[in-house]
Amino acid sequence: MKLRSRLVPALLAVSIAASGCSLESTKSDAPAGSVEIVIGYQSKTINTVTAGALLKAKGFLVNRLKELTAKGGPNYIVDWQDYDTGAPITAQMVAGKIDIGSMGDYPLLINGSRTQVSEQSKTELVSVTGYNPKGALNMVVVNPDSTATKLADLAGQKVSTSVGSAGHGTLVRGLKNDGIDPATGVEVLNQQPQIGATALESHQVAALSQFVAWPGLLVFQDKAKLLYDGAEGNTPTFHGVVARRAFAKEHPEVLQAFLEAQIDATKFQNEHPFEAAEYVADESELPKEVVYLYNGPGGTSFDTTLKPSLISAFKDDVSYLKSIGDFKDLDIDQFVQDGPLRKAFEATNSGSYDTQLASTTNPDLLPQGEKAGEIWIDGDQPQAVADANALLKAVQSAKAAGKKIRAVYIPDAELGTRWFADKAVWVRDGDTFLPFTTSAAADRYLSAHPTGAVVSYDQAVTDVK
């Protein structure tokens, strides 16, 4: 089944009085002598927001391009094109119709391979948007009434995914780790995320394997439950930015402006995650609670640098290309180009690129530590709590006071994945309560701790002391 894009143009005319340049318009509105930049992004893919939804909503790129025009440069026109997956962005880059795009690691591999057909379409990986060191957040979900508790339970059944996407890569890796041949062990239906979500809800498929924010959205809506957390694969995954080399060569100032703007967006995201979530929710039309699950403290690590650990995992994933079709070999070392990003670091006074490159700490962590969670009471901003027991006590107190709780977030006790506390699998071991993203994770704990027992979230809230 061929992937189909759902193009959502975002071509708002914006007049910049100080410089007289129009930064967002349709091609037909472009005056002679202007430079048009076509950007492919995915508003609903939270890991790419610093190169897409947040970048656009906050006007960071507009501001950087305005500075270029004010210094005597031409007028710049930005054509924002919104897609559901990376595949159509790659197709448009092959045709020379998109200049800069953002997508997940597996789609990036396909992008690098497919765009080699000509010098005009050839791309390079110039930055990272967000990553997870263990591969969390890309997930497999099943129907709420499903009896499956692990990937192996899907053997012989239909699974919806977008072939070539980060969600598909997660499924392939997970099945292999469970000793199942991804090519024959399940029947893969190649579907766009929203089509797959409908197929899952109508029981046409047994599971859905997708990238953020689809798993969290469906679980939040009580349309699915989590079966497999990508963190079980313990392999770094990331999303990044690719630029057409011909365009970057012709307009190096535009690529520099884009990367500087991405740095601006990344700084804003890490310093103001809740406010950033509100901007992204408005742009993507996703629930704020779902956006904040992923871009809140302890979720995606938003960091632009092309870290060696990510590139090493990227190289290991090249074999994935061979497993899904006939793709040209891709020289990762030539594909990855950090020169422009290093210059952007210098231009924005963002500190040492190499120091940030070596950092493995999530820039957006709660000061209470890695076990900390958050409770979001309606009418207020999320409040941090030290650990799972403290979170349950906070929920207990809020309910006793008749307060409405919008969302509760807590990291998984085994893998550290940030998740909805009320959707987690809870285990009580003495007076300690432990949250897990999946039944399989809880079972692993219980096999080593026979004193524990699974309890419901409501029971945990009631019993915590």
N, C-alpha and C positions, 0 to 999 in steps of 0.2 A: 504494500500500500504506500503510495507516494505521500510524503509529508506535504501538508498544505499550510501556507502561512495565513494568519489573520492580520492583515496590515491595518494598523490603526494610525493614520497620519496625525501628527501633532504639529501643525504648521500655523502657529499663531504669529501674526504680524506684530512686531515690537519695534517701536520707533525710539531711537536713542537721540534725544535732542542735542545733547552736547557734541556728538560726533556726526550726527546726520546719517547714521548707518542703520539699515534694517537688518536685524539679525535672525529673524525667523519668518519665512514666507514660503510660498509655493514657487516652483521654478518659473512659472509664467510671470511672477511678480519681480523677478530678479532684474535689476537694472544693468545696463551694459557696464563692463569693467568690474563687476562684483565677483567675488570668489564664493562659490557655493560648496558647502561641506555637507555630505549626506552621512548621517550617523544611524546605524542600526542598533537598536537596544531592545531589552526585554523588561518592560515595566513590572511584570509580575515575578521576575526572578530576583529575589532580594539580594543575592550575592553580587549582583552587577549594578546596584543602585548608584554607586559612586561614579560610574561611567554612563549612567542612564537616567533613571527616574529622579534621583536626588540631584544629580548634576543639572538636569533640565529644570526641575522645579525651583531650585534656588538661584538659577541664573548664573552659575559660576563660569560656564563657558562663554556666555554672552558678555560677561564683564571682562574676561581676558581678551576676547576678540575686540571689544570696544577699545581697550587700551592700545591694541595694535593699530586700529584705525586712527585713533587720536594722535599717534606718532607719525602719521603720514601714510599709513597703509591703505589698502583698498577697503571697500565695504565688504562685509562677510555676511553670508546668508546660510543659516543652519536649517537643514531639512531633517527633522527627527522622524524616524520610521520605527514603529513599535511592532515586535513580533513575539510569538509565543515560544519559539525555540531558536536555537542557533542555526539550524539547517537553512532556512530561507535567507538569513543574513549572508551565509557563505555563498549561496547561489547568486545573490545580488553582487557580491564582491567579485565572484568569478566573471560576471558580466560587466564589471567596472562601474557598477551603479551605486555602490556603497563604499565610502572612503574609510570609515572607522567603525568597528563593531565590537560588541562584547558578548561573551558566551562562556560556557563551561569547558573543562579540560578536554573531554572527549570530542565535543564539537570543534574545539580549537585544533586538535590533531587533524580532523577531517578538513577543516578550513585550510590549514597549512599544506595539506596534500593536494586538495582540489584546486587551489589557486595557483599552483605551479604551471598551469597550462600556458601562461604567457607572462612576459615581464610587466604588462599592464595590470594584470590581476594579482600577481604574486604578493603575499602578505608577510608581515612579521609580527611577532608577539612582543608588545612594548611595555606592558604592565600587568599587574594582578589587581583585581578589584577586591575579592574576598576569598578566604580559604579556610579549611578546617584540617588540622594536622592528622586527624584520625579518619576523615572521610564522613563525618556525621552530617546530618541535615538532608542529604539525599537518602530517600527511604522507600520502603515497600509497605503498602497498606492493603488491608483486606476489609471485607464487609464487617460491620459490627457483630453480626451473628455467625461469622466464620469460626470453624473449629480449628483452623490452622494455628499453630503456635511457633512454627519455624519454617524457613524457606523450603526445606525438604518436603514439607507437607503439600507444596504446590506441584509436585511432580506429576506430569501428564495433564496439567490443567492450563487454561488460557490466562496469560498475563499481559496486561496492556502496558506499553511503554512507547517512548519516541525513539526509534532506532537511531543510533548515532548521538544521542543526548547523554548528559551526565547521569540521568536516571537509568538509562539503558546500561551504561557502564557499571553502575552500582549493582544492577541485577546480575550482569555477567560475572562480576567479581564475586558476589555473594554465592551464586550457584556453584561456581568453581570451588570456592572454599568449603562448600558443603558436599563436594564430591559429585555434583550433578553437571552433566554436559549441557551448557547453555543452548546449544544448537538443537538438541533432541530431548532434553529433560522436561522442558515446558513448551507450550505453544505460544510464541510471542506474537501479539497483535500490534502492529506499528500504527500508533494513533497519536494525535495531538493531545496534550494534557487534558483539555476540557472535554474532549470526546471520550478519552479513557475514564475520566471521572464519572461521566454519564453511564458508561458501560459497566463500571463497578457498581454504581448505585442500582442499576437495573439487573444486576447479577448475570450479566453477559460474560464477565470475566471473573476469575477467582481473586485477582490481585492487580494492583496498579503500582508500578515502579516509576517514580518521578523525582525531579529535582525540586528545590524550594521554589515557591512556597506551597506547592500542591499537596504534599502529605499533611502538613500542618493545617492547611485550610480545611481539608476534608475531615480530619479528626476534630478540629474545632467545631465544625458544623454537625458533628455526630453522625457523619455519613461513612466513617471508616474508623478502623483502629490500627495501630501500628503493629506490623509483623516483624519487620527487619530494620534495624538502625544501621546506616552505612558505616558507623564508627566501629562496628564489629570487624570490618575488613582491615582496620588499623592502617590505612594507606591514605596519605594526604590527597585531598581533592581541592581544586580551586577553579575560579572563574577569572578571565582576563580580557585584555583589550588587544585587538589586532588592527593594524593599519595597512592599507595598500602601499607598497613601497614606492610605486610611481607617483602617487599623490603626495606622500611624505617627502619625496625628492623635489617635487615641483613646489610644494608649499610647506617647507620645514617649520615655518613660523606657526602654522595652524596646528601641527602635531604637538609642538611645544606648548602652545596655548591650551590644547586639550589636556595634556598631561599635567600642566600647572593647575588647571581647573579641577582635574581629578584629585590632585593633592588637596586642594581647597575643600572639595566634597568629603574626602576621607577624614580630614581634620574635623570638619563639622560633625560628621557621623560619630566619630569616636568621642568627641567632647559633649555632644548633645544628642545621644541616641534616641531619647523619647521624642524630642522635637523632630528629629530626622524621620522617625517612624510616621509621624503625622503627615509630613510632606509626601512621603512615599505612598502612604495609604490613600491620600487624595489623588495622587497621580495614577496609581495602579488600580484603584477601586477595590483593593483588598481590605478586609477588616483590620483595624489598627492593632487589635490583639494578636493577629497572625503575623503582621509585619514585625511587631515588637518581639515576638518569639525569636525571630531570626536575627534582627539587628540590635536587639537588646544586649545587656552585659552578659558575656559568656557565650554568646551565639557565634555568628560568623566573625572571624578575625579580618577586619578591614585594614589592609596593608598593601600598598602599591608595589612593594619590592619583589623582584623575581628571585625568590629564595632558592638556594641549591637543593633543599629537600623537596620542593615542589617540582623543580625541573628534573630531578632524578626520578621521581615518581612518574612524571610526564613521559620520560624516555621509556620507562618500563611499560607504559600503556600503548606504545606503538604497535605491539602485537595485536591489540584490540582492532586496529584498522584491518589487519589481515583476516580477522575472524568475521567481519561483517561485509567484506567485499574486496574488490580489486582496486587497491589504492596505491598510488605512487609512494615510494619511500620518501620519508621526510627527515632531513638533517636538522635535528632539534637545535644543535649548536648554532646553525646558521639562521634558523627560524627565530630564536630568542635574541632580541637586541635590547640591551639595557642602556645604551648610550643616550638616547633622548630623555629617558627618565632620570638619569643622573644629572643631566643639564637642568631638568625641571626642578630637581631638589635644590640645586644651587640657586636657581633664579627665584625660588620661593623662600629661600633661607630656612629650609626644612631640616637643617642639621646634616649629619653625616649619612650618606646613603649606605655606606658599608656597615655602619653601626646598626641602622634599622634593618639592613639585610640579615644581620646575624641574630636579631632578636626573634625569639620564639614565643614571646608573651603576647596574649591577646591584648591589644591596646585598649579595649573597652571591657574591663573587668571590674566587678564590685570590690570596694576596699575590704569588705568582710571576708573575702577569700573565695576559693574555687567551689566550696560547698554552699555558698550563699544563694538565696533565691529572692523572689520579689512577689509582693502582693499588690494588686492594682485595685483600689477601691474607687468606685465610680465618683467622679467629681474631684479626684485628686490624682497626683502622679504616682507611679509605682514606688513602693517603699521597700528597701532592702531588709532582709532578715538573714541571720547568721548561717542557718542550716535548715534541714528538713523539719526537725522537731519545732524549731522556732517559727517556721512558716505555718505549720499546722496550728500552733497556738494562736498565731495572728489571725488565721481564718476563723478559728473558734471564737475569738473575741469579737471579730467583725460581725459574725453571724448573730452572736448574742446581743449585739448593739443594733441589730436590724439594718446593717449597712449592706449595700449592693456591691458584690465583688465582680469586677469585669474580667479579671484573669489572674492566675497564679502561675509562677514559673519556678522551676527547680531543676538543678542538674542531676542527671542519672547517677546513681550511687556507684555504678561499675565503670561506665564509659565517659561520664562527665557531660553528656549531651544535654543541652538546655531544652526543657520540654514543659508542656502544660502539666502542672501538678495534679489537676483533677482528672487528667487522662492517663496518668502514670499507673503502673502496677505497683502497689504498696506492700511492703513486707514489714511485719513487726517482729523484732528480735529483742525480747525483754522490754525495756522502756524506750528503745530506739526504733524509730520508723525510717525506713529506707525506700526511696522511690526508684523505679526502674522504667525505662522506656518501653520494654517489651516483656512478655511472659517468659521468653527464652532467657533473658537476662536475670529475671527473678529466680527462675529455676536453677540457673548456675549458682546463684548465691545460696539458695536453699540446700543444694546438694553438698555444699561445704559447711553449712550452718544449720543443722537439723533442728536447732532450737527456734528457728524462725517460722513464720506462717504468713501466708498471703491474707491481707485484709482489704476491704474496700476503702476508697478515699474518704467517704463519709464516716466510716468506722474509725479511721485513723484520726480524723478531725475530732470526733467525739471522745476518743480514748487518750489522746495525748495529754501528758501532765507537765 
